[in-house]
Amino acid sequence: MTENAIEAEGLTKSYGAVQALRGIDLAAPSGSVLGVLGPNGAGKTTAVRILSTLIRPDSGRATVAGVDVTADPLEVRRRIGVAGQYAAVDEYLSGRENLEMIGRLYHFGAKRAKERAATLLADFRLEDAADRPAKTYSGGMRRRLDLAGALVARPPVVFLDEPTTGLDPRSRGDMWQVIRGLVADGTTVLLTTQYLEEADQLADDIVVIDHGQIIAHGTADQLKSEVGGERLMVTVEDAARIGDTAEVLRGVGIGEVEVDEHTRTLTVPVSGGTTALVDGVTALRERRITVQDIGIRRPTLDDAFLTLTGHKAEEEQTETEETSA
């Protein structure tokens, strides 16, 4: 049986009257990615702070790399790397100097620190910018440098707290490749994210947190299956025909019609796949509704989250663990 590199049971944490965590359980086998999903304020960052020994839980227990996070936090810190939502780099030092400094803080000798920095700069495709001040780096480059810093001591467990927030699609894809490479080398990753596509791409196992509680647990496919069926998606040319289109889709579909007025896109659960698509095209043509796009798609994790929580993952809560801490 694969040993769990991360285990947590019954973790709770309150900030005044706000319960950030209400007794969550987590487990990540060695060499895997555990995705922790939820909107702002769900409790994701609080969980990472507890597991990385930055704060203590009010109750519950947790071990990381076999070490209890409250009984021996110093040993836990020797075995983990952490990269947060904002790149923690010294802007006035070069990329090379940042990494060498971190190596010295880990009590590496000068030669070992230089060698490790050079290796990481190559691994993260930062060699060309290695000797430029970090303040000249793009957002994606800073994130890669921050993650490289978290890996200087080759930790077996890495916590990535929304590592791609604010990045453009290309930089996000670069980070995904880096994370896949870590796991291929045997590193265990706990990844918190609001981007459900990200968890779909990277996570071996997923827990969904809302209001400090785990409301779902499974693989991406298992969570999608909770929504069930396929979706007929229609984008209309004329926003004035959205209401007519919704009426048509209610006759074709088997559930509620979801409307995005900004993109003029309507989505409805269907059965029968291509049969439902043909029926939809026929009905829309009969009503003389012009569409820009129409097709069948599988349910996404966004659909699953909406079904499980009643709101989308990107919607902010009125109170977050950051503001109430």
Residue, then its C-alpha position, 0 to 999 in steps of 0.5 A: m500500500t502506498e504511504n500517505a505523504i499528507e494526512a489530516e483528520g478532523l481539522t478545525k480552525s476559527y477566526g473569531a465567529v467565523q469557522a474557516l474549517r469545520g472538521i476536514d479530512l485529507a489524504a494524499p499518497s506519495g507521488s500524487v497530486l491532491g487538488v483542493l477546490g473551492p471559492n475564495g473563503a472556502g478554507k483552502t488557504t487555512a488548510v495549507r497554513i495548518l499543514s505547512t505549520l504556519i498556524r495551529p489547528d483548533s482541533g484535529r491532527a495532521t501529518v506531513a511526510g510522516v511528521d506531526v505538524t503540531a508536535d514537530p513543526l520544525e521537522v515538517r518545515r525541513r520536508i516541505g516546500v511552499a509556493g503561495q498565491y503571490a511570488a515571494v521573491d526579492e525583486y532587487l536580486s537576480g533570479r540566480e541570487n534569489l535561489e543561492m540565497i535560499g540555498r544558504l538559508y538551508h545551510f548549503g555551502a556556497k558551492r552547493a548553493k550555486e550548483r543547485a541554483a544553476t540546476l533549477l534555473a535550467d529546469f524552470r527555463l530561466e537561464d537567459a534571465a538568470d542574472r537580471p533583477a527579478k523585478t524585470y521578470s514577467g508574472g509567469m517568470r516570477r511564479r516559476l522562480d518562486l516555485a524553484g525557490a520552494l524546491v531548493a532543498r528537494p522537499p518530498v512534499v510541496f504545497l501550491d496555494e493557487p499557483t497560477t492565479g492571474l497568469d495568462p494561459r501560456s504561463r499557466g500551461d508552463m506551470w502545469q508542465v512544471i507540476r507534472g514534472l515534479v510528480a513524475d520525480g516522486t514529489t507529492v503536491l497539494l494544489t489549491t485552486q479556483y480553476l477547476e480545469e486546472a484540477d481536471q488536468l493535474a489532480d489524481d484526487i480532488v476534494v471540494i471545500d465550501h464554507g469550511q467543509i468537504i462537500a465532495h471527494g473523488t476523481a475529476d470524472q467521478l465529480k463530473s458523473e455526479v452531475g450526470g449526462e451531456r449538455l447541449m450548448v447554444t450561442v445565439e447571434d441576437a441577444a434579443r432571442i435568448g428568451d425564445t432560445a431558452e423556451v426551445l431548449r426547455g422542450v429539448g432538454i431534461g433539466e434547467v436551462e443555464v443562461d450566460e447573457h454576457t456571451r449569449t450562451l445557453t446550456v441545458p442537460v440532455s439525453g440521447g447525445t446527437t439525437a438531442l443535438v438534431d432536435g435542437v437544431t430543428a427546433l431552433r430553425e423552425r423558430r428562425i433563431t440564428v445561432q453562432d455555435i451549437g454542440i454537445r459537451r460533457p459536464t465540466l467540473d464547473d457544472a459539478f461545483l455548481t450542482l454541489t454548492g449552488h454557486k460557481a467556484e469563482e464567486e467570492q464569499t462575503e467573508t474570507e479566511e484572509t479578511s477574518a484572520 
